[in-house]
Amino acid sequence: MSITDELRDWAHGFTEPYKRNEQQLLAIADRIDAKHEEAIASMMNDALYHANDKDMADLGWYRALDADNQPIHADDEMFLKGDSVGRVTAIGVGQRSEWVWTLRDGRNVSMVYHACTLRHHKQPTVEDVLQKLLEQAVGYSDAHTTVALDAIAEYAQRLQLREVDE
């Protein structure tokens, strides 16, 4: 039995001229319950939208993250190796917490995917295009060296007609 239920039980039974006391105590119990529910909802909102991933995990929440560590939400359009796999219709929980279901063409349920294999679409930048070119030209393992990244930044500036420090 909650404290407000005890208060309600105790409040019942007032007789005249004290009947007004019963009404006031019942109203107080209702306000306490409403404030309590509001506080719980606020705490849950904070846990879901403002906590970091560790705090969320400690509270029992799970947030599906894509390959770029971006949260996946219902109705997001997801991509696998550059190809759309459709819009998210469901995100697994419990034993299926790493799975994402998508709907393709608004009608057909596509396959189920591991969240960490999917990506949100983003417009490629000049740097992205140059990085891809360099990866294909010299091999993936050599494309992320400091020299390569500096060259990509320099040529991206040139292609965008920005001033480059010579």
C-alpha positions in Angstrom: 0.0 0.0 0.0 1.4 3.4 -0.9 1.6 6.3 1.5 -1.1 8.2 -0.4 -3.4 5.1 -0.2 -2.8 5.1 3.6 -3.7 8.8 3.6 -6.9 8.1 1.6 -7.9 5.3 4.0 -7.3 7.5 7.0 -9.2 10.4 5.4 -12.4 8.5 4.9 -14.9 8.5 7.7 -15.0 12.1 8.7 -18.4 13.3 9.7 -20.0 16.7 9.9 -18.7 19.3 10.7 -15.3 17.8 9.6 -16.4 16.4 6.2 -14.3 19.2 4.5 -11.1 17.7 6.1 -11.8 14.5 4.2 -12.1 16.4 0.8 -8.9 18.3 1.5 -6.9 15.2 2.4 -8.1 13.3 -0.7 -7.1 16.3 -2.8 -3.7 16.4 -1.2 -3.2 12.7 -1.9 -4.2 13.2 -5.6 -1.7 16.1 -5.9 1.1 13.9 -4.4 0.3 11.1 -6.9 0.3 13.5 -9.8 3.6 15.1 -8.8 5.1 11.6 -8.3 4.0 10.5 -11.8 5.4 13.7 -13.3 8.7 13.1 -11.6 8.9 9.5 -12.9 8.1 10.6 -16.4 10.7 13.4 -16.2 13.4 10.9 -15.0 12.6 8.5 -17.8 12.7 11.3 -20.3 16.1 12.4 -19.0 17.4 8.9 -19.1 16.3 8.4 -22.7 17.3 11.8 -24.2 20.0 13.2 -22.0 22.0 10.4 -20.5 25.2 9.1 -22.1 25.3 5.5 -23.3 26.8 4.1 -20.0 24.0 5.8 -18.0 21.4 4.5 -20.3 22.8 0.9 -20.1 22.9 1.2 -16.3 19.2 2.2 -16.4 18.4 -0.8 -18.6 17.9 1.3 -21.8 19.4 0.3 -25.2 20.1 2.6 -28.1 20.7 1.0 -31.5 23.8 2.6 -33.1 24.8 2.5 -36.7 28.3 1.9 -38.1 29.2 5.6 -37.4 27.8 5.4 -33.8 24.8 7.5 -34.7 21.5 6.5 -33.0 19.0 4.6 -35.2 15.4 5.7 -35.0 12.1 4.4 -36.4 11.5 5.6 -40.0 15.2 6.4 -40.6 16.4 5.4 -44.1 19.4 3.1 -43.7 22.1 2.1 -46.1 24.3 -0.9 -46.4 27.5 -0.4 -48.6 25.9 2.6 -50.2 22.6 0.9 -51.2 19.4 1.7 -49.4 17.9 -1.2 -47.4 14.7 0.8 -46.6 13.2 2.6 -43.7 13.5 1.3 -40.1 10.2 -0.3 -39.0 11.4 -2.0 -35.8 14.5 -2.1 -33.5 15.1 -5.3 -31.5 15.2 -5.4 -27.8 16.4 -8.1 -25.4 18.1 -10.9 -27.2 17.5 -9.2 -30.5 18.8 -5.8 -29.3 21.4 -5.5 -32.2 18.8 -6.1 -34.9 17.0 -3.6 -37.2 14.0 -4.5 -39.4 13.4 -2.3 -42.5 10.5 -1.7 -44.9 11.4 -1.3 -48.5 9.2 0.5 -51.0 6.7 1.2 -48.3 5.3 -2.3 -48.6 7.8 -5.2 -48.5 9.6 -6.1 -45.3 13.3 -6.5 -46.2 15.8 -8.6 -44.3 16.9 -8.1 -40.8 20.2 -6.4 -40.3 22.8 -5.9 -37.5 22.5 -2.2 -36.5 26.3 -1.8 -36.6 26.5 -2.8 -40.3 24.1 0.0 -41.4 24.7 3.7 -42.0 22.6 6.8 -42.4 22.9 8.5 -45.7 25.1 11.5 -45.9 26.1 13.6 -48.8 29.7 12.8 -49.7 32.2 15.7 -49.3 35.0 16.5 -51.7 37.3 14.9 -49.0 35.2 11.7 -49.1 35.5 11.4 -52.9 39.3 12.0 -52.8 39.6 9.5 -49.9 37.8 6.9 -52.0 39.9 7.7 -55.0 43.1 7.3 -53.0 41.9 4.0 -51.4 41.3 2.6 -54.9 44.6 3.9 -56.3 47.1 2.9 -53.6 45.2 0.4 -51.5 43.1 0.8 -48.4 45.8 0.3 -45.8 48.0 3.2 -47.1 45.1 5.7 -47.6 44.9 6.8 -44.0 48.5 8.0 -43.4 49.1 11.5 -42.2 50.7 12.4 -45.6 47.6 11.0 -47.4 45.2 12.9 -45.2 47.2 16.2 -45.6 47.2 15.7 -49.4 43.4 15.1 -49.4 42.8 18.2 -47.4 45.0 20.3 -49.7 43.4 19.0 -52.9 39.9 19.3 -51.5 40.6 23.0 -50.9 41.9 23.4 -54.4 38.9 21.7 -55.9 36.6 24.0 -53.9 38.6 27.1 -55.0 39.6 27.9 -51.5 42.8 29.6 -50.7 45.6 27.1 -49.8 48.6 28.1 -47.7 51.5 27.4 -50.1 
